[in-house]
Amino acid sequence: MSVTSTSTHDDDLPETPQVRDSGIREFAAHSIGGGLALLLGLLGLVAGVGLVVAGATLSDGGAKAGLIVLGILIAFAAFFAMCGLNTVAPGEARVVQLFGRYRGTIRTDGLRWVNPLTSREKISTRVRNHETAILKVNDAYGNPIELAAVVVWRVEDTAQATFEVDDFLEFVSTQTEAAVRHIAIEYPYDAHEEDGLSLRGNAEEITEKLAIELHARVEAAGVHIIESRFTHLAYAPEIASAMLQRQQAGAVVAARRQIVDGAVGMVEAALARISEEGFVELDDERKAAMVSNLMVVLCGDRAAQPVVNTGTLYQ
């Protein structure tokens, strides 16, 4: 269930913690292809080593020292420049900082080169799963329940994930647990009203609201919620047997109601058929007796024991 495809009014949004927005947003860091940089760095190393070797062969002390120093400097500069090379794998990014300032993010996979004075922090942009532990909370009616959820997410803004929160992995974990607990206390496990939302009876609507709340909670960390689902939902063990009896009683009542509705329809059809065919005339008293007998036969939970009347209809 993607959050981006869900629309809601502002009044329906859950209360979420307000995180200070520093205004940092991801942008592309200035980088060049690493192949050319690697080639130039290797040529610089070769040139530096060559100058050192050439200087060692000279007899003039001044020229010899000059070539050796120049060769060492060129080799060191080439090696230092090669320190700016980075290997970026698919599904990864590099957050670039220069003396504590954010200088962009490298998302282009392959070998890239940036300023060697910068620091590059690797961050994964792959899709991840986070499954909460089984949480024990009270639902809207105060009944203790157990529930767990799984959240599918990925880092969408690497700058926010790095600088807005201390640890975005822990942040997502904590906010997911908080959102699941908040949803659980807002709705009952089973609604007493037919049109009321419940955790068990309206799973799609509840998970949609969970995704909306999760998106609002982790948006400051640059995280995008792809999908969220409940993986475990049950009454707590101390009341599970009592609630099971209640559910069974409700199922029995619903089944009896359906049986009665069907029996009434069958009786109506039988009376209409008798009146239409006209093969027997029944007064109101006999119609009432017939309806009573048919309802007993159709609604009884045991097989009816027929009584054979060998006399007339009125005996």
N, C-alpha and C positions, 0 to 999 in steps of 0.2 A: 504494500500500500504506500504509494508515494505521497509525500506531504505536499509537493508542488501542485498536485492535481486536486487538492482539497480546498474548498472555499468555506468561510464561516464569517459570521458577524462578529464585530469587536466585543459585543456583550457576552458571546459564548466562549470567548477565550479564557482559559483557566488563569488563575493568579500565579505568576511565575516570578522568580527573583530577578531584580533589575541589576544587570552587570554593567559596570562603567565601560563605555565605548571609547577607546583611545583614538579611533579614527584610522588605525592601521589596516590597510587592505593589500591583498596580494597584487603584485605587478611583476612583469617579466624582468629578470636581471639581465644586464648587458653581458653577453658571452659570445665567444666565437667558436668555430669548429676546432675540436681538439687535435685533429690530424695535422693541420698546418702548424699549430703551436708545438706539437710533439716533434715534428720534423725540424723546425727552427731550433728547438732546444737541443736536439741531438747534434745538429750542425755546430751550434755554439760550443757544446762540450768537446766535439772533435777538434774545433778550431783552437780552443783553449789548451787542450792536451798537446796539439801540434806546436803551438807557440812555446809551451814549456820545453818540449823536446828539442825544438830548434834553438831555443836560448841556451840549453845545456851544452850544445855542440860548439858554441862560440867561445873564442879565446878572450875577446875583449870583455873585461869585467863589467863595465857600465852597460853595454848593449845586452850582455847576458842576463844581468839582473833585471833590466827593463823588460825584456821579452818574457822572462819567467813570471814576473809580477803581472804583466798584461795578460798572459795566458791564464794565470790563476784567477784573475778578476773576471775574465770572459767566461771561464768554466763555471765559476761560482754564480755569475749572473744568469747563465743558461740554466744551471740547476735550480736556482731560485725561481726563475720564470716557469720551469716545469712543475713547480709545486702548485701552480694554479690549475693544473689538469684535474678534471673530475670525471668519473664514470657514473652516468646516470642510467639506471635500469628502468625498463617500462614499469609503470605503477609506482615510481618513486619521484621525489623532488628534492632539490637542495635549496635551503633557505640561506641566503648570502647576507653576511653582516660585515661592515667595515668599521672597526673601532667602536662597536656597540650600536651602530646605526644600521637599520634595515635597508639593504640595497637591491632587494628583489628576490625572485625565486626562479630557479632553473627547472623547467619541466621537460625540456627536449631531451629525449633519451639518446644515449651514445656518449662519446668522449667530447667534453666541453672544456673550454678554458676561460677562467675569470681572473681578476686581479689576485695575485698570490698573497697579498696582504690581508685579504678577506678570510673570514671563517665560514665554512659551509656545513650546515647541519642537515643530516639526512632525515627525511620524514616520508612515511609511506602514505600513498594516496589510494591504496587498494581498498576494496570493499571488505569490511570486517563484521564479525558477529560478536555480540555481547549478550550473554544469557545471565539473568539475575539468579541469585539463590532463591529458594522457596521462602517467601516472606509470609509472616503471620500477622494479619491486621484485622481490624473490625470493619465490617461493611457499613452501609448507611443505616441499617437496622440495629447495629451493635453486635451482630453475630460474628464470632471469630472465624475467619476463613484463611486459607492458604492459597497463594498464587505466585506464579513466576512468569517472566516474559523474556522474549528474545528480540533483540533490536539489530537490524542490519543498517550499517552506517559507513560513511567514509569521510575523509577530510576533504573539504571543498576549498577552503581558504587557508593556505599554509601559514600565512602571516598571522592571522588571528589565532590559529592553533598553537603557534609558537609564543606569541607575545601577549595575548589577551588572558591566558590562563597559565597556571604554573605547570600542570601536567594534564594534557587534554584527555589522556586515557583514563586517568582517575576521575577527571571531571565528568566524562560521559558515563562512567560506571555509577558515580554518586547521583547524578541527575536522573539517570534511568530508574534507579531504585526509588528516588523521591517521587518521580512521576507515577510510577506504578502504585505506590502507597496512596498518593493523592487521588488517583482514579478509583482505587478500591474503596476508600471511605466516602466517595461521592455517590456511589450506586450500590444497591443491594445485590446480594447473590441471586436471589429470586424475588421479583417484584410481586407484591400483594395485589396491585392493581393490574388489570389486563393491558392497559396502554402505557404502563410505566417501563422505563428502561431497566434492565438488569444485566449483571455480568454474565450470567449463563444464557439468558434468552436473547440477548442482543449483542452477540460477540462482535459483529462487523461494525456496528455503530460505536461500541466502546473502544475497540482497537483504533478506530479512526480518531476518536477524541484523544486517545493515548498518543498517537503519532503527532497530533497537533501540539499537545502539551510538550512532548519531547523536543519537537522542532523549536518551540519558543524557548525552552530551557538551554539547549546546547548551541543555539545560533551564534551566541557571542564567541564561542570557541571555533567558529569556522567549520562546524560539522554539519553534514547533511544526513538526515534520517531517510533511509530508503524504504524501510518497512519495519513494522513492529507487530508482534503477535503474542498472545498469552499461550504459554506452553503448559501451564499447570493451574488448575482452578478447582478447589474443593473446600468443603467445610472442614474446620479443624476437627481432629479426632474426638474431642470431648463432646461435641454436639452432632457429630456426623450421623449417629444412629437415630437420634431424635428427628433430625431433619429428613432422614431417609423415610421414616414413617410418615412425616408430613407430605413428602413428595408422592409416596405410594397412595396415601389417602386422596390426594388431589387427582392422581391418575384414575383411581377407582371412581371418584365422582364424575370425572370427565367421561369415562367409559359408560357409566350408568346413564348420563345425560344423552349420550349418543344412542344408546339402546332405546331409551324412552322416545326420543325423536323418531327413530326408525319404526318403533312399534305403533306410534300414533299415525304415521303415514300409512302403514299397512292396514290398520283398522279402518281408516278413512277410505282407503281403496276398496276394502272388502264390503263395507256398507254401500258405497257407491255402486259397486258391481251388482250387489243383490238388488238394489233399487232399480238399476238399469235393466237387469234381466227380468225382474218381476216374478220369479218362480216361487217366492214365498213372501207373505206379507207380515211385517213385524211392527208391532206397536212400540211406543216409546219405552215401555217397561222392558220389553224383550230386547230392544236395541241396547238399552243400558246394560242388561245382563250379558248380552253378547260382547259388548265392549269390555266389560269387566273380565269376562273369561279370557278373551283374546289378550288383554294386557297382562293378565297373570301368566299366561302361557309364554308370551313373547318376552316379558321382562324378568321372569323368574330365572334364578341361577341354577335351578335343578330341573330335571326332566319332569314334565307334567304327568300326573296320573289320571287318565281319562275315566269318567264315570258314564257308563252306558245307560241311557234313558230308554226303557222299553215301552214306556207309555206314550202319552201324547205330549205335545210341546208344552202344555200348561200344567202338567202333573209333575 
